[in-house]
Amino acid sequence: MFPDLDPVHRQMALGPLGGKYHVNERMERKSSGKRRVFVQTETGCVLGMELDRSDNAHTVKRKLQLALNVPIEESSLICGDTVLKNDLSVVKNDSPLLLTRNFLHRSSSTPCFSPTGRDLQQRDQSGPIEILGCPNQSPRTKHLVKDIAKAIKSGIDPIPIRSGLGGSYYFRNCLGENVAIVKPTDEEPYAPNNPKGFVGKTLGQPGLKRTVRVGETGFREVAAYLLDHDHFANVPSTALVKITHPVFNVNDGVNGHIHQNRNQVSKIASLQQFIPHDFDASDHGTSSFPVTAVHRIGILDIRILNTDRHAGNLLVRKLDGVGRFGQVELVPIDHGLCLPESLEDPYFEWIHWPQASLPFSEDELQYIDHLDPFWDSDMLRMELPMIREACLRVLVLCTIFLKEAAAFGLCLAEIGGMMSREFRGHDEEPSELELICIDARTLLVERETSTSEVKDGDKDEFQFDLDCEEEVLKLTSNMEEELTVETAFHFGPKGRNGHNLLYKLDESVEEEAAEDTEGDELPLRGDEHAGCVPDRNLNVSKLSLSMKNIRVAEKSWRHPSASQKCGYLVGTSSGNRSANEQFPVSSSFVKLADMSEEEWRQFLECFRRLLKPAFDSYKSGSVGQRQRQRLGTSCQF
């Protein structure tokens, strides 16, 4: 199994659940000495530089200013989610960094300073093409990069691709054959150097999809390739590169006027192996596509929450040979809009194909069962240090959903249907997956509220005990023993029975308060408690009434910030987003990035417990079997 991968990637596909991703010795040696980074400005200029141990964010920005004549005042140096300051130890070798301005409102006349050939020769000593990140890149990709470098030195120019919304180029080998497609990050739709007029934003701002930022589709292309263990879905070899060539486009500014100079220009770009093919899926009858190929591509799309799997990015190649008449091979490309920063409405072209309604094979079920999203996340953090934690949480959530759904017996079309939103007229409704997440977050908030109530109750009762301390000292020894036992049972800070009893007290009083006060919040549904709270057999109604008399005047039974914590339902967050602070609120129903690590862990526990009831409901036909109206949102570029 996994014949095409080196030992590290082979272990990746079969790594144990929750296992940690380990770097190889070569990576460890590189990180111990000097490191090379590639700094990109918001307008697309790129400079490669060596980091000394004494370097910090200010010295890096100063070097960039001297080399490229770019302004660095009121700017920040960012690597993924991290805003870099004095300590650059978190920066890995060959990492791309982004220099971004700190203010939101930029003038449309801000110039795009492009590096000159003389500046590049004097200050950037890297080669014409360099692989970024990915210290364990496959030999196939390394060989492809070497072939392109030789062709560039031989004077074989790339060919711009006219189709699509973004800038892309065919790079060739020494024989003049197309071997790779290169997409510069600063030539994406809306990016400052887009050659087709779709400009207006700087790198790091929301792009075609609000949950995928301008300039960040490149590393998503690489992530899809790295996650395609054993070449299971047939994703072509892909790498993130720094590449220098005069063919690239540089606009005069952010106004879209093309700058016609022929200076050497460095870009950060995705580089994907070019696959010769006969047509794409839009030009061929889908009924002839192999079931296995459709399933494998669908499994990948679900894991990475692909929001743009349209027919144009499924290449079709005829298979020649004896006994292969009419047989074809599918090759999935263009994964730049996968792994959004929050749950999005995916676009699965295959969802209505007949192949998607057939059951998974045993091999496919075994592959799904071996997937480990936590190990995959560790791998991506190491290989692509610029990837954001929000994207990794989407990967974890969707992989867990896939694994549980496949084990339950759902087919590909059913899983995709539960992940897709429904449109009623002009209104968009959350998908079944998003509804499960909303319920899980509601349970999480209520669990936190209950925990807070227990702690507040402990404090109140402890104070009550202190006030009565003098009287307690006057009691007989027998009474002291009885009080000690009773207090340990009811109010022990770590006693499990005490904790359960107090939780039940809060629950009982809360229900009584809900009955007495019209318009208050509704009590929890029974099935919600079943999802996250252990069963309790204690009858405490009388005791809860007595405790209510003691504490109800001093304490609210519903945490005052509970409604605020539910802000995620309408697109708000807690604000714990570090470098994501400037990312505007999207129309997403569920956000994952605003949870702490402990909240995220508890959320996943609740999420898992809600899955089986949701699958039962879907299979019974009460939710999932109705005809859905979906709005196509694919973006070809």
N, C-alpha and C positions, 0 to 999 in steps of 0.2 A: 504494500500500500504506500501511497505518496512517493512514486518513483522519481518524479521530476524535481524534488526539493532537496536542498542540502540538509544535513543532519539537524540543524537548528529548526528549519521550517517543518521537517518531518515530525520532530518532537512537538512542535506547535499544534499540529492537528490532532495529536493523540494525548496531549497533556492532561494531567489529572484535574478534576474539578477543583477550582480555586487555587490551582498551582501557580507559582510565580514564574514570570518570564525571565530567563537568565541571558545575559550578554555573553558573547564569546570573548576569548582572550585578546583577540585583535582589538576589539572595541575597548576593553579595559586598558590596554597599553596606550591607545590613542588618547583616552580621557585623562590619563595621568600626566601627559605633557601638554604642549601647546595645542590649542584647538583652533580650527578654522570655522568662521561663520560667514553667512551671506546676508547682508543687511539690505532690506528693500524699503524704499520710501513709499508713501501713499500714492505717489504718482507713477510708480513703477520702476524708478531707477534702482539699480542693484550694484553693490560693491562687495567683493569678497575680501576678507581680512583675517589676519592671525590675531588671536587673543593671547596676551601675556597675562601672567598671574596678577599683575598690578592693575589690569584694565578694569574699569567699571562702566556703567551706562554712560556717564558723561564723556569719558575718553573715547568710547566707541562713536558717540554722536559727533564729537569733535573731528575724528578721523573722517567720518562721512561728509562733514561740512567742507573740510579741506579738499577732499577728492572730487566731490560732485557739486560743490557750491550750492548746497541746499540749506534752507533755514532750519535751525534746530531749537530756536527759542520756543518755550511752552510746548515741548514735545515729549513723548514717552517712547521708550524702547520696549517692545512687547514680544514675548515668545508664547504663542497660544493664549492661555488665560492669564499668564504671569506678566506683571509689569516689572521690568528689571530695574534695579537701582544699583547699589554699591556691590552687592554680591552677584557675580555671574557664574557661580559654581553650578547652578542648575542648567546652564546652557551646554548642550552636548555637541560633540564634534560634528561639523557640516550641517548645523542647524540654520534654517532661515529665520531671520528676525525682521520685525516690521517697525519702522519709525513712523509714529502717528502723531498728529497734532492734537492738543488737549481740548480745543474748543470745537463746538459743533458747527457753528455757522462759518462757512468758508466762502470767500469771494470767487465767483466763476471766472475771474480774470487771473487767479493765482497761477503763475507760470510753472510749467513742468520742466525742470532743469534736467537735461539729458547728458549723460557722461560723454565726453569726447574721447576719441581714440587715444590721444596722448595721455589723458588722465588714466584710462584703463591700463595702458602699457606701463605706466610708471607706478601705479598703486595697486592694481589687481593682477597678481601673478598666477591666478588659477588658469587652467586650461580652457579650451573653447567650449568644453562641455564637462560638467562635474555632477555626480550624483549627490543629492542632499539627503541627510539623514540615512535611514535604512542601512545600517552597517552590515546587515546580513542579506543584502540583495542577492538574488539568484544569479548563477553564472550566465544564464541566458540573457538577462538584462545587461549585465556587464559587457558581454560580447557585443550586444547590439550598440551600446554606447561607444565602444571602441571603433566599430565599423563606421559610425556616423562621424566620429572625430577624424578618422582617416580621410573620409570623403570631404569634410570641410577643409582640411589642409590641402587637399588635391584640387580645390576650387570648384567642387560640384555644389551648386547652389540649391537651397530648398525651393519648393514651389508653394506659393500661397494657395489656400483652399478658398474658393469663392462662396461656397454654400455655408449656411449656418449664421448665427447671430454674432459669434465671437471670432477673434483672430485665431487661425490654425494653419499649420504648414506641414506639407509632406517633406520629410528629410530623407535623403537617399544615401545609398552606399556607393562604393567606388565604381560599380557597374551602372550607376544611374537608376537603380531600381528603388522604388518607394519601400522603405523599411520601417518608418516610424511616423507618427502624427504628433506634432508638438503644439501645445496650447499654452501660450504665455498667460500668466495669471493677471497681468495688467491689461490684457486685451479681451477679457471676458465681457459679456454684455454689461453695460453701465460703467465699466472700468475706464480709467482716464485715457488709455491708449487704444481703445477699441477702434479698429480700422473701418467699421461699417456704420459709424454715426451713432451707435448706441452708447452714449457717454453721459456723464453728469454726476458720478459719484467717485469717491476715493476708496482705496482699498480698506477693507474692514467695515464698510457700511452694508446694510441689507441689500441683497441683490435681487435676481429674478424671483427667488423664493425668499421671503423675509427671514426665514430661519437658516439661510445659507448666505454668508457674507461675500461681498465682492472680493475676489482674489483668493478664495479658499476652496474653490472647486478642485484645484490641482491635487491637494493632498487627499481629498476624498477619492479621486480616481485611484491613487496609490493604495489607499486603505481597502478599497473593494478588491484589488488584486491580492493584497496580503491576506485578506480574509477568505479568499477562495482556496482553501486548503486542498492540496492534491490536485489542483487544477480542475476541481469538481464541476464548476459551472463554465469552464473554458474561457475565463477572462484573460485577455492578452497580457503579456508582460508589461508592467507599468512602473515608472519611476518618477520622482520629483528631481528636477535638474536645474542647475544654473547653466545657461547656454548663451553664447555670444555669437552674433551674426548680424550683418547689416540689413538682412531681409526683413527684420522685425519692424513693426510700425511704432513711431513715436509721434504723437500729436503735439501741436504747438502749446496747448494747455489742456484745459478740460472742456474746450468749446468744440472739439471735434474736427478742427482743421488739420489736415494731414501735413506733417513735416517731412519734406522730401529729401533730407540729407542722407548720405550713405555711410555715415560713421558707424563704427562697430558699436553695437548696443547689446548690453547684457540683460537677460531676462530670467526670472524664475518661472518655470513652466512644468507642466506634466508631459511626459514622453511615453507614448504607448506604441507597442509593436504594431505595425501595419499588417493586417490580415487580408491577403487576396481573397476576394469573394465574388459571387455572381450577381447578387442583388441583396436587398434587405427584406425584412418580413412584410413590409407594406406592398411589395411587388410579387408576392408568392402566396398561394393558398395555404392557410395555416393548418389545414387538416392533415397535411403530409409531414408536419414536423414531428420528430421523434418524441414520444411521451417522456422518455428519460431526460432529454435535453430541456424540455419545457419545465419539468419538475425541478431539475437542478438549478436552472436560472431563477425560477420562482423561489426556491429555498434561499438563495443568495439575496434576492430582492427583499424578502421578508426580514431577514436578519439585519440588513442595512437600511430598512425603511426607504426604499428607492422611490422618490417622488416623480420620477421621469422615465419610466420604462415604457416608451412608445415603440412602435414597430420600426421606426427609422434607426434605432440603435440596437437592433438585433440583426446582425449580418447573417446571410444564408450562403453557404458554400456547398456546391454539389460534390458528392463523393463519387469518384470514378473507380472503375474496376469491375471485375466479374462479380455478378450477383448483387451489385449496388445500384442498379438502375432505379432512378427516382428517389434515391436516398440523399438526404441533406444533413449538414452539420450547422448548428446555431452557434454564433459567437456574440456574446453580450459586450457592448462598449458603452462609453459615455456615462460614467457613474459620478459625475461631478455634483449632482443634486441628491446624493444619498446622505445618510447620517446627519439629518438636520439637528439643530440645537434644541428643539422641542418636538413633541409629537405633531406630525403634519398629516395631511391627507395624501396617501401614496397614490401613484398612478401605475397600475399593473395592466399592461396591454393584454397579458395572457389570461386575465381573470375569467373571461367568457369563452376561452378556447376549450374544446371538449377534453383535451388532455389534462387540463387542470382539475377536472371533476373526477378523474380516476384515482384510486387509492395509491398511496406511496408504496414502492417496492420494499422488500426487506433490506436491500442495500442502502436505500435512501433513508429508511428509518434508523438503521444502524449509524449512518453518517450523522443524522440529526442528533441522535442520542449521545454521540461522542463530542458534540460541540460544547465548548466551555467558554461562555461569554466573559467571565472574569479573567481567564487566562488570555483571551483575545484582547481584552482591554489593556492588560499589562504589556502585551506584545506591541500594540499600537503606540502606547506611551513611549516605549523605547525606540521603535522604528520611526515614528513620526512625532517628535516632541512638540510640534506646533499644534497638534490636535487638541480640541477643547474637551473638557470633562463632560459637558452637556451632550456632546456627540456620543461619547462612550456610554453614557447612561441610556441613551436611545438604543444603542447596540445591545446592551445587557437586557433591557426590557423586552425588546423585540425577539431576541434569541430565546429567552425564557418562555415567551408566549408561543413561539414556534415549537419548542421542545414539548411543552405541556399539551399543546393542541394536537401535535402529531401522535403523541402517546395516547391521547384520548380517542383518536381515530378519525379526526377531521382530515379532509382532503385539502389540496392546495387552494382550490377555489373558495372553499369555506373559510380557510384561514385568511386569505386575502380579503374576502367579503367582510369579515369581522374587523379588519383593520381599516376599511374604506369608509369614508363619510357618506352620508345620504343628503341629497338636496331636495327640499320640498319648496318648489317655486324658487324664490330668491334667497331662501333661508338655508343655511348650512347646519346640519346637526352632527354632533360628535359620533364617532364610530363606536362600535361595541368595545373595542380595545380602550378607547378613551373613556368610555363610561365606567369600565372596570377600574381604570386608574383614578377617576374621580371618586368612586366609592372607596378605593384604597386610601386616598388622601383624606377623605372624610373620616374614615376609621382611625387614621393616624392622628388627626387633629383631636378627635374625641378621646383617643387613648392618652394623648398628652394632657388634655384637659382633666381627665380623671386622675392622672398621676399628680397633677398640680393640686387638685382638690384634696387628695390624700395627704400630700405634704402640708398643705395649709391646715388641714384638720389635725394632723399630728402636732403642729405648733400650738394650735388653740388648746388642745387637750393637755399638752405638756404645761402650758401656762396655767391652766386650770389646776393641775396637780400642784404646781408651785404655790399658788395662792392658798391651797388647803394644807400646805406642808406642816404648819404648826399643829393643826388639829390631828393630822395623821400621826404625829409623834406622840400624841396622848393616848392613842389606841392601845389596846392590849396586844400582846405578841401574836395571839391567834388571829386577830383582825388584821394585823400587819401582813401575816402570811397570805390571808385571803385577798387582800388588796394587791399584794405583789403578783399573785397568780393572775388576778383579773386584769391588772394593768398590762402585764406581759402579753396576755392573750389579745386584748383589744388594741393596745397602743404601741406594741413593740415596733421599733423603727425598722427592723430587718426581719421580723417574724413573718413567715409566709401567711399563717392563719390570720394574723392581725391585718396584714395588707389586704387580703381577700375580703375580710369582714368590713373594713372601712370602705373598700370600693363598693361593696354591696350597700352599705349605708348611704353613700352618695347617690347611688343609683335609685334606691328606694325613695329617698327624700326628693330627688329630682322628679320622679314620676308623680309623687304627690303634689309637688309644686306645679307641675304641668296641668294636673287636673283642677287645681284651685284657681289658677291664673289663666284667664282666657287670652289668647294671642301670643303666649310664650312659645319658645321653640319646641318642636315635636320631640318626644323621646326617641331613643334609638330603636330601629327595627330589630326584631329578634334575630334575623339572619345576619345583621351586621355584628351583633355581639358574638354570634357563633363563629364569626370569621377570625376574631382576634383575641377574645377573652375566654379563658378556661371556664368550664362549667363549675358552678358553685351550688352546693346543696344546703347551705346554711339558711335557716329561717330567721331573719333579723328584723321583721317588720316592726315588732314592738320596741326593740332596742333602737331602731332607726328613729322612731317617733320621739323617744326620750332624748336622743342625741340632737334631733332637730331643735328641740326646745333650748338646748345649750348653745348651739352654734348658728342657727339660722339667722339670728340678728346680726352676727358679726361677719358673715361670709356669704359670698354669692355662689350659688351651686353651679352656675355656668361660667366658665372662665371668661372675663370681659373681652379678651382679645380673640376669642374663638372665631367670631365672624370675620375679623381681619385676617386671620390665618387662612381662611378659605378663599383669599383673594386670587389664588391660582385658578379658580374656576372661571374667572373673567379676565384672566391674562395678567394679573398683578403678581408680584413676587416680593420676597422678603428683602431684597436688595443685596444679598451676599453673592455678588457676581464678579468681583475684582475687576479685571480688565474689560468685562462685559458691560460696564455701567452705561456706556453710550449706546448700547444696543436697544432700539425702541421696542416697546411692548408689541408683540405680534398678536394675531388673531387666534393663536393656539388655545385650545380648551384646557390643555394640561401642560404645565411646565415641570421639568425635573431638576433643573440646575439650581433652584433656590433652596434645596434641602441640604442640611448638613449631612456628614457621612453617617451619623447614627440614625438620623431621620430617614435617609435613603435605605439603610439596612432594614429598618422597621417597615418602611413602605413596601419593600420587596416581599417581606413576610406576609403582609396583608394582601398584596397583589396575588401571590401564589395561592393563598387560601380562597380567593374569590374566583379563580379560574374555572375550577370544575363545575360549580353551580352555573357559571356563565355558559360553559360549553353544553351542559345539560339543557339549559334553556334554549340555546341556539339550535341544537339538534331536534328538540321537541317541536320546533316550528313556531314557537310563540314570539321569537324575536328575529331570527336570522333568515327565515325562508321567504320573506316577502320580497317582491321585486324592488330593487333599489334604483334610484335615479342618480347617476354620478356625472359630475362635470369634468370633462377632460382638461387637464392642466399641464400637459406636457410642454416642454420648452426645448426645442431643437436648436442646438448651437455647438 
